[in-house]
Amino acid sequence: MQLLLSLFIFVFVFYLIITEKVPGALATMAGGLAMALAGIIHEEHALEAIADRLEIIFLLVGMMIVVHLISETGVFQWFAVKVAQLVRGEPFALIVLLSIVTAVCSAFLDNVTTILLMAPISILLANQLKLNPFPFIMTEIMAANIGGSATLIGDPTQLIIGNEGDLGFNDFLFNTAPLSIVALICLIVTVYLLYGKKLEVSRDLKARIMELDASRSLKNMTLLKQSGSIFILIIVGFLMNNFIHKGLMVISLSGAIYLCIIAKKKPEEIFKHVEWDTLFFFVGLFMMVKGVEEVHFIDIIGNKLIDITAGNFNLAVMVVTWVSALFTSIIGNVANAATVSKIIHVMSPAFEGLNTQAFWWALSLGSCLGGNATILASATNVVAVGAATKAGCKISFVDFLKFGLIVTIQSLVLASAYIWLRYL
């Protein structure tokens, strides 16, 4: 009975989000609390589900504060003008440049931090060129998730997989990065086919862009130096985290708080710029995922996979790739990585003597590339859509799905061919 009730709540919340009858944050919170009120999860389990992922919540809070303070300096406008002038106002060339920058930054920072920085720039550029921001922001989201699959630190799922599979930074760089490059190229080609000919800017507007003085956008040089220095220290901390072991949340939040103190900002002034709707969306989603886990639905699916693929290693690896992508689109890539990694530990002994490390690369690529399918599939998506809405570019669940599914399916086909040729 509880299994059916939890699935009904989960599906109904999805219905509310897809149809936009209720704001996403309220829908997921209502769903998570409904599971608690129905006795599917106890209060302590709901709190545990949130506590287990507090790193994501506070990492986002820290980066939201830092990015807001950086934005107050006008440096985003300065960068936007410089980038637009570099490509002489050509919109598709601009999308290509932004997507490459986003993918590279996502690989070596993390994709959530990258999208927090790049989303405001892309929306600003689209508005300056009097274009629809949708293809700009969607391409960046896809590029962020693809770039995040390239390294150990590029996406939270990679950290989970690296820990569970005992894999290091170089392991990811040599195994997942090559496919990430190919997937990024295919993304750019797809965007050109879908939007390339629709992106037109008049000569007068291009001329006006070239005449802009980027330096006039810079407002507060003192704050720019302070926020820039702190931001660099945060990024260095992210890159060095495997050696210093301080945690991404501690590094991000420390930088944000110290920057507020240095810049003499009042808490009420800063906290009103934190995107609380995005954070509560995650809190509700974490509770719902915990509820589905409590009724053993994920365990049931995992055991079925083991039964179906028993004895056929090649099929098992392919199933892990595609099922990971499917789970990711529903419960998010972090929850998927944590769940499927347990299934891999159960499946691996049955294929002793074979290259069972292929399971981890299948999980990695399935989780990261599947993160492009729906808004719920990745923290990057939720953050970017929230930033876009705040800037006046509303992206619906269905609009995201239509674009995301095209990119996800082509990426997964490429990933399947790559895994088959390299590991099977």
Solvent accessible surface area in square Angstrom, and as a share of the most:
residue,aa,sasa,rsa
1,M,184,0.82
2,Q,87,0.39
3,L,56,0.28
4,L,125,0.62
5,L,59,0.29
6,S,0,0.00
7,L,48,0.24
8,F,130,0.54
9,I,18,0.09
10,F,12,0.05
11,V,101,0.58
12,F,92,0.38
13,V,4,0.03
14,F,27,0.11
15,Y,96,0.37
16,L,24,0.12
17,I,15,0.08
18,I,62,0.32
19,T,59,0.34
20,E,79,0.35
21,K,128,0.54
22,V,46,0.26
23,P,87,0.55
24,G,25,0.24
25,A,14,0.11
26,L,110,0.55
27,A,0,0.00
28,T,0,0.00
29,M,37,0.17
30,A,58,0.45
31,G,2,0.02
32,G,0,0.00
33,L,86,0.43
34,A,35,0.28
35,M,0,0.00
36,A,32,0.25
37,L,161,0.80
38,A,45,0.35
39,G,34,0.33
40,I,10,0.05
41,I,2,0.01
42,H,106,0.47
43,E,126,0.57
44,E,97,0.43
45,H,50,0.22
46,A,6,0.05
47,L,104,0.52
48,E,83,0.37
49,A,1,0.00
50,I,29,0.15
51,A,55,0.43
52,D,111,0.57
53,R,33,0.12
54,L,64,0.32
55,E,76,0.34
56,I,18,0.09
57,I,14,0.07
58,F,73,0.31
59,L,8,0.04
60,L,0,0.00
61,V,14,0.08
62,G,0,0.00
63,M,0,0.00
64,M,7,0.03
65,I,3,0.02
66,V,0,0.00
67,V,11,0.07
68,H,31,0.14
69,L,0,0.00
70,I,13,0.07
71,S,36,0.23
72,E,56,0.25
73,T,1,0.01
74,G,0,0.00
75,V,32,0.18
76,F,15,0.06
77,Q,55,0.24
78,W,84,0.29
79,F,63,0.26
80,A,0,0.00
81,V,6,0.04
82,K,94,0.40
83,V,11,0.06
84,A,0,0.00
85,Q,34,0.15
86,L,130,0.65
87,V,25,0.14
88,R,164,0.60
89,G,0,0.00
90,E,78,0.35
91,P,5,0.03
92,F,47,0.19
93,A,42,0.32
94,L,0,0.00
95,I,4,0.02
96,V,34,0.20
97,L,46,0.23
98,L,3,0.01
99,S,0,0.00
100,I,74,0.37
101,V,45,0.26
102,T,0,0.00
103,A,6,0.05
104,V,81,0.47
105,C,43,0.26
106,S,0,0.00
107,A,7,0.05
108,F,85,0.36
109,L,22,0.11
110,D,5,0.02
111,N,0,0.00
112,V,4,0.02
113,T,0,0.00
114,T,1,0.01
115,I,0,0.00
116,L,9,0.04
117,L,24,0.12
118,M,12,0.05
119,A,0,0.00
120,P,47,0.29
121,I,8,0.04
122,S,0,0.00
123,I,6,0.03
124,L,46,0.23
125,L,0,0.00
126,A,0,0.00
127,N,79,0.40
128,Q,50,0.22
129,L,2,0.01
130,K,152,0.65
131,L,24,0.12
132,N,93,0.48
133,P,19,0.12
134,F,31,0.13
135,P,3,0.02
136,F,2,0.01
137,I,0,0.00
138,M,0,0.00
139,T,1,0.00
140,E,2,0.01
141,I,0,0.00
142,M,0,0.00
143,A,0,0.00
144,A,0,0.00
145,N,0,0.00
146,I,1,0.00
147,G,4,0.04
148,G,0,0.00
149,S,0,0.00
150,A,11,0.08
151,T,1,0.00
152,L,15,0.08
153,I,13,0.07
154,G,0,0.00
155,D,3,0.01
156,P,27,0.17
157,T,0,0.00
158,Q,0,0.00
159,L,52,0.26
160,I,44,0.22
161,I,0,0.00
162,G,5,0.05
163,N,122,0.63
164,E,64,0.29
165,G,15,0.15
166,D,132,0.69
167,L,13,0.07
168,G,32,0.31
169,F,63,0.26
170,N,91,0.46
171,D,52,0.27
172,F,0,0.00
173,L,57,0.28
174,F,130,0.54
175,N,18,0.09
176,T,0,0.00
177,A,14,0.11
178,P,52,0.33
179,L,4,0.02
180,S,6,0.04
181,I,109,0.55
182,V,66,0.38
183,A,1,0.01
184,L,23,0.11
185,I,99,0.50
186,C,38,0.23
187,L,0,0.00
188,I,29,0.15
189,V,78,0.45
190,T,14,0.08
191,V,0,0.00
192,Y,98,0.37
193,L,136,0.68
194,L,63,0.31
195,Y,43,0.17
196,G,11,0.11
197,K,165,0.70
198,K,152,0.64
199,L,18,0.09
200,E,136,0.61
201,V,17,0.10
202,S,66,0.43
203,R,215,0.79
204,D,100,0.52
205,L,16,0.08
206,K,44,0.18
207,A,50,0.38
208,R,130,0.47
209,I,5,0.03
210,M,71,0.32
211,E,135,0.61
212,L,78,0.39
213,D,80,0.41
214,A,6,0.05
215,S,65,0.42
216,R,202,0.74
217,S,24,0.15
218,L,50,0.25
219,K,141,0.60
220,N,67,0.34
221,M,97,0.43
222,T,90,0.52
223,L,7,0.03
224,L,34,0.17
225,K,139,0.59
226,Q,47,0.21
227,S,0,0.00
228,G,24,0.24
229,S,61,0.39
230,I,18,0.09
231,F,36,0.15
232,I,110,0.56
233,L,118,0.59
234,I,3,0.02
235,I,22,0.11
236,V,74,0.42
237,G,8,0.08
238,F,2,0.01
239,L,73,0.36
240,M,85,0.38
241,N,23,0.12
242,N,50,0.26
243,F,149,0.62
244,I,73,0.37
245,H,143,0.64
246,K,125,0.53
247,G,23,0.22
248,L,18,0.09
249,M,56,0.25
250,V,70,0.40
251,I,23,0.12
252,S,0,0.00
253,L,41,0.21
254,S,39,0.25
255,G,8,0.07
256,A,0,0.00
257,I,73,0.37
258,Y,127,0.48
259,L,0,0.00
260,C,16,0.10
261,I,116,0.59
262,I,84,0.43
263,A,19,0.15
264,K,181,0.77
265,K,46,0.19
266,K,127,0.54
267,P,83,0.52
268,E,116,0.52
269,E,62,0.28
270,I,2,0.01
271,F,87,0.36
272,K,142,0.60
273,H,54,0.24
274,V,6,0.03
275,E,23,0.10
276,W,118,0.41
277,D,89,0.46
278,T,5,0.03
279,L,5,0.02
280,F,98,0.41
281,F,13,0.06
282,F,9,0.04
283,V,23,0.13
284,G,0,0.00
285,L,6,0.03
286,F,14,0.06
287,M,10,0.04
288,M,1,0.00
289,V,2,0.01
290,K,38,0.16
291,G,0,0.00
292,V,6,0.03
293,E,49,0.22
294,E,58,0.26
295,V,20,0.12
296,H,109,0.48
297,F,59,0.25
298,I,10,0.05
299,D,79,0.41
300,I,75,0.38
301,I,47,0.24
302,G,3,0.03
303,N,88,0.45
304,K,118,0.50
305,L,18,0.09
306,I,45,0.23
307,D,104,0.54
308,I,115,0.59
309,T,1,0.00
310,A,71,0.55
311,G,74,0.71
312,N,73,0.38
313,F,21,0.09
314,N,52,0.26
315,L,74,0.37
316,A,0,0.00
317,V,0,0.00
318,M,34,0.15
319,V,26,0.15
320,V,3,0.02
321,T,0,0.00
322,W,97,0.34
323,V,25,0.14
324,S,0,0.00
325,A,6,0.05
326,L,105,0.52
327,F,23,0.09
328,T,0,0.00
329,S,14,0.09
330,I,66,0.34
331,I,14,0.07
332,G,8,0.08
333,N,5,0.03
334,V,22,0.13
335,A,5,0.04
336,N,0,0.00
337,A,0,0.00
338,A,31,0.24
339,T,11,0.06
340,V,3,0.01
341,S,1,0.01
342,K,130,0.55
343,I,16,0.08
344,I,0,0.00
345,H,87,0.39
346,V,95,0.54
347,M,3,0.01
348,S,26,0.17
349,P,92,0.58
350,A,79,0.61
351,F,11,0.05
352,E,157,0.71
353,G,82,0.79
354,L,95,0.48
355,N,70,0.36
356,T,36,0.21
357,Q,80,0.36
358,A,0,0.00
359,F,0,0.00
360,W,22,0.08
361,W,1,0.00
362,A,0,0.00
363,L,0,0.00
364,S,0,0.00
365,L,0,0.00
366,G,0,0.00
367,S,0,0.00
368,C,1,0.01
369,L,0,0.00
370,G,0,0.00
371,G,0,0.00
372,N,0,0.00
373,A,4,0.03
374,T,10,0.06
375,I,18,0.09
376,L,4,0.02
377,A,0,0.00
378,S,4,0.03
379,A,11,0.09
380,T,0,0.00
381,N,0,0.00
382,V,12,0.07
383,V,0,0.00
384,A,0,0.00
385,V,18,0.10
386,G,18,0.18
387,A,14,0.11
388,A,0,0.00
389,T,69,0.40
390,K,130,0.55
391,A,53,0.41
392,G,71,0.68
393,C,13,0.08
394,K,141,0.60
395,I,7,0.04
396,S,22,0.14
397,F,7,0.03
398,V,59,0.34
399,D,64,0.33
400,F,0,0.00
401,L,51,0.25
402,K,132,0.56
403,F,7,0.03
404,G,0,0.00
405,L,74,0.37
406,I,79,0.40
407,V,0,0.00
408,T,6,0.03
409,I,92,0.46
410,Q,45,0.20
411,S,0,0.00
412,L,5,0.03
413,V,81,0.47
414,L,49,0.25
415,A,0,0.00
416,S,16,0.10
417,A,51,0.39
418,Y,38,0.14
419,I,0,0.00
420,W,120,0.42
421,L,150,0.75
422,R,112,0.41
423,Y,29,0.11
424,L,59,0.29
